[in-house]
Amino acid sequence: MRVMIAAVGRLKQGPERELAERFRKRAAQSGRSTGLQAFDIVEIKESRAGDAHRRMLEESIAIANIIPERAVTVILDERGESMNSASFAGRLQGWQSESRPSVVFIVGGADGVAASLRERASLRLAFGAATWPHQLVRIMLLEQLYRAITILSGHPYHRT
């Protein structure tokens, strides 16, 4: 199953980008043994529209246009479901067993995502009730993907 992260905005050069890339590489290398592959990151250009609603719509349309057919969609949302790492790994494994071709994790812009995109999501996932900067959300997501792979493969990175 291919893994894609669609994120509004771009990570600038620096420690955040380096850390994100480190976890992306780890996940891609380890993921092969579990059937998870690709780990593509697609950066969606931030809308320059004058009002928040228009920005949200333009960014959501751009995201919707890159979601592959039959893909599982997961939106990162502070109002979403919180789950522990083992449960997250179980969800990934479940989607794989359904023979889903890909899973797309969506990190929306500062104004969020359109209701139509949110309603289409298979899961709304929260990393707690706090609001996190998008750069950190991307890093935390990549780390959790790597952790899920280590759980599924029995690697000792994740200890309970």
C-alpha positions as CSV (number, residue, x, y, z in Angstrom):
1,M,0.0,0.0,0.0
2,R,1.4,3.4,-1.0
3,V,1.5,6.1,1.7
4,M,1.1,9.8,0.8
5,I,1.1,12.9,2.9
6,A,-0.6,15.8,1.3
7,A,0.3,18.9,3.2
8,V,-0.6,22.5,2.6
9,G,2.5,24.7,2.8
10,R,6.1,23.9,2.4
11,L,8.8,23.0,5.0
12,K,11.7,25.3,4.6
13,Q,15.3,24.1,4.8
14,G,16.3,23.6,8.4
15,P,16.0,21.2,11.3
16,E,12.2,20.5,10.9
17,R,12.7,19.5,7.2
18,E,15.7,17.4,8.2
19,L,13.8,15.6,10.9
20,A,10.8,15.0,8.7
21,E,13.1,13.6,6.0
22,R,14.8,11.3,8.5
23,F,11.5,9.7,9.6
24,R,10.3,9.5,6.0
25,K,13.4,7.6,5.0
26,R,13.2,5.3,8.0
27,A,9.5,4.6,7.2
28,A,10.2,4.0,3.5
29,Q,13.1,1.6,4.2
30,S,11.3,-0.3,7.0
31,G,7.9,-0.2,5.3
32,R,8.9,-2.5,2.5
33,S,8.9,-5.5,4.8
34,T,5.3,-4.7,5.9
35,G,3.9,-3.9,2.4
36,L,3.8,-0.1,3.1
37,Q,5.7,1.7,0.4
38,A,6.4,5.0,-1.4
39,F,5.9,7.5,1.5
40,D,5.5,10.4,-0.9
41,I,5.0,14.0,0.4
42,V,3.1,16.3,-1.8
43,E,3.3,19.9,-0.8
44,I,0.2,21.9,-1.8
45,K,0.8,25.6,-2.5
46,E,-0.9,27.9,0.0
47,S,-3.8,29.8,-1.5
48,R,-3.3,33.6,-1.8
49,A,-7.1,34.3,-1.7
50,G,-8.2,37.3,0.4
51,D,-10.7,35.5,2.6
52,A,-10.3,32.4,4.7
53,H,-13.3,30.5,3.2
54,R,-11.9,31.0,-0.3
55,R,-8.4,29.9,0.8
56,M,-9.8,26.8,2.4
57,L,-11.8,25.9,-0.7
58,E,-8.9,26.4,-3.1
59,E,-6.5,24.3,-1.0
60,S,-9.1,21.6,-0.5
61,I,-9.7,21.4,-4.2
62,A,-6.0,21.0,-4.8
63,I,-5.8,18.2,-2.2
64,A,-8.8,16.4,-3.6
65,N,-7.3,16.5,-7.1
66,I,-4.3,14.4,-6.0
67,I,-6.1,11.7,-4.0
68,P,-5.8,8.4,-5.9
69,E,-8.9,6.4,-6.6
70,R,-10.0,4.0,-3.8
71,A,-7.5,5.6,-1.4
72,V,-8.1,5.7,2.3
73,T,-8.1,9.4,3.4
74,V,-7.1,10.5,6.8
75,I,-7.4,14.1,7.9
76,L,-5.3,15.5,10.7
77,D,-7.7,17.4,12.9
78,E,-7.5,18.5,16.5
79,R,-11.2,17.5,16.9
80,G,-10.5,14.0,15.5
81,E,-10.0,10.7,17.1
82,S,-7.0,10.2,19.4
83,M,-5.5,6.8,19.4
84,N,-2.4,5.1,20.7
85,S,0.4,3.9,18.4
86,A,-0.7,0.3,18.5
87,S,-4.2,1.2,17.4
88,F,-2.8,3.4,14.6
89,A,-0.7,0.5,13.4
90,G,-3.8,-1.7,13.5
91,R,-5.7,0.7,11.3
92,L,-2.9,0.7,8.8
93,Q,-2.8,-3.1,8.8
94,G,-6.6,-3.2,8.4
95,W,-6.6,-0.9,5.4
96,Q,-3.9,-3.1,3.9
97,S,-6.0,-6.3,4.5
98,E,-8.8,-4.5,2.6
99,S,-6.4,-4.3,-0.4
100,R,-6.6,-0.5,-0.4
101,P,-4.0,0.7,-2.9
102,S,-3.0,3.8,-0.9
103,V,-3.6,5.9,2.2
104,V,-3.4,9.7,2.0
105,F,-2.8,11.7,5.2
106,I,-4.0,15.3,4.8
107,V,-2.5,18.2,6.7
108,G,-4.7,21.1,5.8
109,G,-3.8,24.8,5.8
110,A,-4.2,27.3,8.6
111,D,-7.9,27.7,7.7
112,G,-8.6,23.9,7.7
113,V,-10.2,21.9,5.0
114,A,-13.6,22.1,3.3
115,A,-16.5,20.2,4.8
116,S,-16.8,18.1,1.6
117,L,-13.2,16.8,2.0
118,R,-13.7,16.3,5.8
119,E,-16.9,14.2,5.2
120,R,-15.1,12.0,2.6
121,A,-12.3,11.1,5.1
122,S,-12.1,7.5,6.4
123,L,-10.6,8.9,9.6
124,R,-10.1,12.2,11.4
125,L,-7.0,11.8,13.5
126,A,-5.9,14.0,16.3
127,F,-2.5,14.3,18.1
128,G,-4.2,15.5,21.2
129,A,-6.5,18.5,21.8
130,A,-3.8,21.1,21.3
131,T,-3.3,22.9,18.1
132,W,0.2,22.1,16.6
133,P,2.2,24.0,14.0
134,H,1.9,22.3,10.6
135,Q,5.6,21.6,10.5
136,L,5.4,19.7,13.8
137,V,2.3,17.8,12.7
138,R,4.1,16.5,9.6
139,I,7.1,15.4,11.7
140,M,4.8,13.7,14.3
141,L,2.8,12.0,11.6
142,L,6.0,10.6,9.9
143,E,7.3,9.4,13.3
144,Q,4.0,7.7,14.0
145,L,4.1,6.0,10.6
146,Y,7.6,4.8,11.3
147,R,6.5,3.6,14.8
148,A,3.5,1.8,13.3
149,I,5.8,0.0,10.9
150,T,8.1,-1.1,13.7
151,I,5.1,-2.4,15.6
152,L,3.8,-4.4,12.6
153,S,7.3,-5.8,12.0
154,G,8.1,-6.6,15.6
155,H,11.0,-4.2,15.7
156,P,12.0,-3.1,19.2
157,Y,11.8,0.7,18.4
158,H,8.3,0.7,20.0
159,R,8.4,-0.6,23.6
160,T,5.3,-0.9,25.7
